[in-house]
Amino acid sequence: MLHVVLITGISGSGKSVALRQLEDLGYSCIDNLPVSLLHDLVANARENRLKSVAVAIDVRTPGELAGLPGVITALRSMGLPMQVIFLDSDDETLIHRYSESRRKHPLSNRMRETSGITPSLEDCITHERNLLAPLREQEHVIDTSGLTPGQLRAWVKDVVDHEEPEVLLTFESFAYKKGVPNDADLVFDVRCLPNPHYDSNLRPLTGRDEPVATWLAQFDSVPALINDIAAYIEKWLPLYMQDTRSYLTVAIGCTGGQHRSVYVAEELAKRFSSYKPLRVRHRAQLTL
């Protein structure tokens, strides 16, 4: 059966990296496809008995984005297994990436022709977010802020390895000093817990290391908070499963994303180990 992955999202958020990863995984890839050709692409792929196709569609396609959610819904109603990955980044990250690449935003010329005024990069990003908001709200989001290309490739592979319709439950640790990830559905703050950072022996370690785990487990507040978070998820997960979503990301944050949030995310994953599909990822830990 044909499987289609659609990559979309904010310009500068890593769509090229994601598409190259899918190409490496054996997908037939097409970049910057007009929305009006998506039905034809699917028909052609089926005629040629292709197994997997990946396509990138974004604001470079003028005038057609408003119809993309409807096209996706129509294709899915016809029984097509289609995954949509929406890549996003915070404004600071996007501005930094544009500064490094020295490229213009794809909406810059179009906005100037419409208004007669050359827009700022911030104006272009805001306008793009408004254009893509309906699509972002109904699809799986990966926040690429602070991610290395290697991390993004790994996360894209995780997503496409997940076969719908089961809800993929993800426990994700993050650092508050870097901001709350845009892809989080539920956010829990564990900065109230004792901090191993202030122990010089534990500081270089992470929440996955046994000395840190043993140190945290000695405080009554740590298992108590984990129990409360687990109880909340156990109560409401069935309703999330009845929703139309295919992904539920539970983000656990501490100051640096190294000790407490990593430990709590790992412990929650153990509590829900019988739930499938499930994954754990650590945003601030490049090697985890």
N, C-alpha and C positions, 0 to 999 in steps of 0.2 A: 504493500500500500504506500502511496505517495505521502511523504511528510514534508510540510512546508514550515520554515522558520522565517518570520518577518522581523528584521532589525529596523528600529526607528528610534526617534528621540532627538535630544537637543544637539545641535551642531557643536562639535568639539568634545563630545562626551565619550568618544571611542568606538563609533560605529565601524570604522575601517578595521580596527583591531579585532572586533567581534566577527566581522565578515571573513577576515583572513583565517581566524580560528575555525570557523565552520568549513571553509575551503579545505583546511588541513584535515578536517574530520571526514572529508569525502563528499561534502555537499556541492552541488552545482550552484554557483553564486552569481548574482546579478546585482550591480550597484545602481542606485538612482533610477529605479524603474517607475515610469508614470503609473499612477493609480489605475487609469483606464485600461492598462495592459495586464493587470494582475489576473483577471479571469482567463485571458488568452494564454498567459504563462502557465497557469495550472492545467489548462486543457492540453497544451503542447507537451507538458511534462508527463501527463498521463498517457498521451498517445505514444510517447517515446519510452514509456515504462521506466521512468526515472524513479529512484527510491527516495531521494532527499534533495530538496531545493531550498536555498536561502536567498532572500532578497532584501535589499535595503531601500526604504522609501522614507523621505523626509521633506523638509521645506524647500529643497532644491526643485521639487516638482510643483510648479505654480498652479494655483487655482483648483487643485483637485483634492487637497488634504481633507476638506470637510466631508467628503464622501467616503473616506477610507474606513471609518468604523462600520459603516453600513455594508461595504464590500466584504470586510472580514466576517461580519455576522452572516452574510449570505453564503459565503464559502463554507463556513462551519456548519450551517444548517443543511448543506448538501453532503455532509459527512466527511469533510476534509479535515484531517488532523493538522491544525495550524497553531503554532506557538508564536506569540508576539512578544518580543523583548524590547522594552522601552529603556534606553540608556539616558541617564540624567547626571548632572554635576551641579555643584553650587556655583554661583556667579563668580566668586573669587577664583575658583579653579579654571573656569572657562576663560576668563579674562587673561589669566596667566598663560594658558595654552595658546591662545591667539597671539599673545605678545611673543611667545617663543617661536611660533611658526611664521609670524608676520603675514598671515593670510587674512583677507577680508571675510567678514561674515557673509554667508550666501544671500541674506536678505538685504544687504546694504544697498546695492544698486537698485533693487526693486522698490525699496522704501524711498529712496531719493527721487526716483522717477514719479512716484505717486504724490509725494509732498513737496518736491522741489527743494528739500533741505537734506543735507547729508546727515544721516543719523549717527549717533554715537554707538559704540559696541554694546553698551548697556541697553540702549533703546532697542537694538536688534534682538538681543537675547530676550528681553521682556516681551516683545512682539511674537517671537518664536514660541515662547512658553504659552502665550494666549492661544496661538494657532493649534498647538498640540495638546492643550489641556484635556479635551474630550477623550483623546486616545490614551493619554497617560492614566486617566482615572479608571480605566477598565482593563488595563493590561499589566503584565509583570514588569516591575521597575527594578533596575540595577543602578544604584548610585555609584558612579565611578570616581567621585571626589577622593583624592588621595590614594587611589589604587594604582599599582604598577600595571603595565601591559600584561605581565605574566599572571597577575591575580585576575585581571579581567578575563583573560582567555580561559582560566580555570573555572571561573564562575559561569561563563557562557556554556562551557562544556557540561557543568552540573545541571544547568537549566534544560538543555536539549536532551540530556540523558534521562530526564524525568518525563515519563509518559502520563499525560492526562487520562482520566479526569480526576484522579486522586489529588487531594490538597497536599502539596509539598510543604512540610513544616520545617522552618529554618530557625535555628537559634544563632544569633549573630552578636558578638561582642564588639564594642566600639569605644572610642575615647571622646568624652565630652569636650575636651579641649580642641578637638577637631570638628565638633558639631555633630548633631544628630543625623544619622544617615537618612537620605530621602526615600529609601526603599523600605523603611520600617513600617509595619502595620500596627504593632504594639511596642511600646517603649517602656522599659523599667529601669529606674535609677538606683544603682547599688552603691553610690558614693557615701551612703550613711554607714556602711560596714567598716570595720577596722582595716587599716591600709598597710599591707606588707611593705610598701615602698620605704617606710621609715626604718625598716630593719636592713642594715647594710648587707647582711648575708642573703636576704631574700630579694633585694632590689634587682639584681641582674636576671632573676628567674621570671617565669610566667605562671599564670594560674593553672597550667597543665603540669607543672612540676610538683612532685610529691611533697617537698618541704613546704611549699606555699599552701598546698591543699591541707596538709596537717595543721599548719598554723591557723588558717582560716576556720577550720572545722572546730577548733577549741572554743570559739565564741558562740554563745547561744543565739545571738542575733543572726548569724549567718545561715544556719539551717532553718531558722524561723522565717526569714525572708524568702528563702528558696521554697519553703513549703507554701507560703502565701501566693507566690507567683505561680507555682505549679497548680495550686487549687483553682486559681483564676482561669488558667488555660484549660484545665480539665473541664471546668463548668461551661466555658464558652466555645471551646473548639468544635463541638457538634454543630453549633449554629453557623460557624464559619464554613464548615464542610457542606452545609446546605446551601450556602451562597454560591454565586456563579464563579467565584474565584478559584484559581488552581494553585495559589501560593499564599502562605501565611508566614510572614517574617517577624519573629519576636526579637527585638533588639535589646540588649543588656548593656548599660553604659556605666563606666566609672571614669575617673579623671584621665588616666593615661591609656586605658584599654589594654593593660598588660597583666594585671593580677586578678582583681575582684571580679570584673565582668567576664573575663575568660573562664575563671573557676566556676562562676554561677552558670554560665552558658553550658559548660561541659556537664555540670551536675544535672541541669534540667534535661539535657539530651539523654542522660542515663535514666532519668525518671520516665521519659517518654520513649525509651528504646524499643518498646513493642509497637509503637506507631510507625507505619511505613506509608510513604517515603519520608525520611527525615535526614537532615544534614546539619552540621555545625560549621561555622566559619568565623574567623577572627579578623576584623577589619584592620586593626592596628598592628597585627603580627604578621609580618611579611613571610616568615618561615613556617607558620602554622597552617 
